[in-house]
């Protein structure tokens, strides 16, 4: 998946909280009922991708999809086992 959906929704919640927009205004602009926005803010419900996109547009933010970062593999040391030649 993109990131985890919960991380995306957390970022949207932060954008709502820090915006100067009211939930009424966001509801009218994004065509998402205020009750659904309320459930989003409490974490009770999520949003469809379509609704998420409309809400992001209303907030003036964008959702970016990028390839998942994979951790670099550490170089393993090969240890030779054997007897010491003396």
Secondary structure, DSSP 8 states (H G I E B T S, - for coil): --S-HHHHHHHHHHHHHHSS--HHHHHHHHT--HHHHHHHHHTS----HHHHHHHHHHHT--------------------------
